[in-house]
Amino acid sequence: MESTLSFISEKLQNAGDTVEEIQNVGNTERLVSVVAGVLLTFYGLKHKETLLGKGLTFAGGLLMTRGTSGFCPVNKAVGRDTSMA
Protein backbone atom coordinates (compact mmCIF):
# COMPACT_ATOMS: atom_id res chain seq x y z
CA MET A 1 0.00 0.00 0.00
CA GLU A 2 2.82 2.39 0.88
CA SER A 3 4.58 1.83 -2.42
CA THR A 4 1.35 2.55 -4.32
CA LEU A 5 0.86 5.84 -2.48
CA SER A 6 4.44 6.92 -3.05
CA PHE A 7 4.11 5.98 -6.75
CA ILE A 8 0.96 8.08 -7.12
CA SER A 9 2.52 10.97 -5.21
CA GLU A 10 5.59 10.91 -7.45
CA LYS A 11 3.44 10.87 -10.60
CA LEU A 12 1.41 13.84 -9.37
CA GLN A 13 4.55 15.85 -8.64
CA ASN A 14 5.92 15.12 -12.11
CA ALA A 15 2.63 15.96 -13.85
CA GLY A 16 3.41 19.70 -13.82
CA ASP A 17 6.77 19.10 -15.47
CA THR A 18 5.10 17.09 -18.21
CA VAL A 19 2.71 19.92 -19.08
CA GLU A 20 5.61 22.36 -19.42
CA GLU A 21 7.46 19.95 -21.70
CA ILE A 22 4.44 19.38 -23.94
CA GLN A 23 3.39 22.99 -24.53
CA ASN A 24 5.01 24.56 -27.58
CA VAL A 25 2.59 27.41 -28.36
CA GLY A 26 2.81 30.83 -26.68
CA ASN A 27 -0.10 32.53 -24.93
CA THR A 28 -0.80 35.12 -27.65
CA GLU A 29 -0.73 32.43 -30.31
CA ARG A 30 -3.05 30.26 -28.19
CA LEU A 31 -5.58 33.07 -27.83
CA VAL A 32 -5.54 33.78 -31.58
CA SER A 33 -5.95 30.06 -32.29
CA VAL A 34 -9.01 29.78 -30.04
CA VAL A 35 -10.69 32.88 -31.49
CA ALA A 36 -9.97 31.82 -35.08
CA GLY A 37 -11.11 28.29 -34.29
CA VAL A 38 -14.42 29.48 -32.88
CA LEU A 39 -15.03 31.71 -35.90
CA LEU A 40 -14.16 28.97 -38.41
CA THR A 41 -16.28 26.42 -36.57
CA PHE A 42 -19.25 28.78 -36.40
CA TYR A 43 -19.01 29.59 -40.11
CA GLY A 44 -18.49 25.93 -40.99
CA LEU A 45 -21.54 24.85 -39.03
CA LYS A 46 -23.66 27.45 -40.80
CA HIS A 47 -22.64 25.79 -44.09
CA LYS A 48 -22.42 22.22 -42.84
CA GLU A 49 -24.11 20.72 -45.92
CA THR A 50 -21.18 21.71 -48.15
CA LEU A 51 -17.73 20.16 -48.30
CA LEU A 52 -16.16 23.55 -47.55
CA GLY A 53 -18.33 23.92 -44.44
CA LYS A 54 -17.28 20.51 -43.18
CA GLY A 55 -13.63 21.32 -43.80
CA LEU A 56 -13.88 24.65 -42.00
CA THR A 57 -15.60 23.01 -39.04
CA PHE A 58 -12.79 20.45 -38.84
CA ALA A 59 -10.06 23.10 -39.14
CA GLY A 60 -11.78 25.23 -36.50
CA GLY A 61 -11.86 22.28 -34.13
CA LEU A 62 -8.15 21.69 -34.65
CA LEU A 63 -7.38 25.34 -33.95
CA MET A 64 -9.49 25.31 -30.78
CA THR A 65 -7.69 22.17 -29.61
CA ARG A 66 -4.31 23.78 -30.36
CA GLY A 67 -5.27 26.89 -28.42
CA THR A 68 -6.70 25.16 -25.39
CA SER A 69 -3.96 22.54 -25.07
CA GLY A 70 -1.00 24.72 -26.01
CA PHE A 71 0.42 21.92 -28.16
CA CYS A 72 0.88 21.95 -31.94
CA PRO A 73 2.13 18.80 -33.69
CA VAL A 74 3.33 20.89 -36.65
CA ASN A 75 5.47 23.02 -34.31
CA LYS A 76 6.91 19.84 -32.83
CA ALA A 77 7.68 18.39 -36.27
CA VAL A 78 9.63 21.47 -37.35
CA GLY A 79 11.25 22.06 -33.96
CA ARG A 80 9.45 25.36 -33.26
CA ASP A 81 8.60 26.40 -29.69
CA THR A 82 6.96 29.77 -29.04
CA SER A 83 5.85 29.01 -25.49
CA MET A 84 8.94 30.62 -24.00
CA ALA A 85 8.90 33.71 -26.21
Secondary structure as UniProt FT lines:
FT   HELIX           2..22
FT   HELIX           27..46
FT   TURN            47..49
FT   HELIX           51..69
FT   HELIX           73..78
FT   TURN            83..84
//
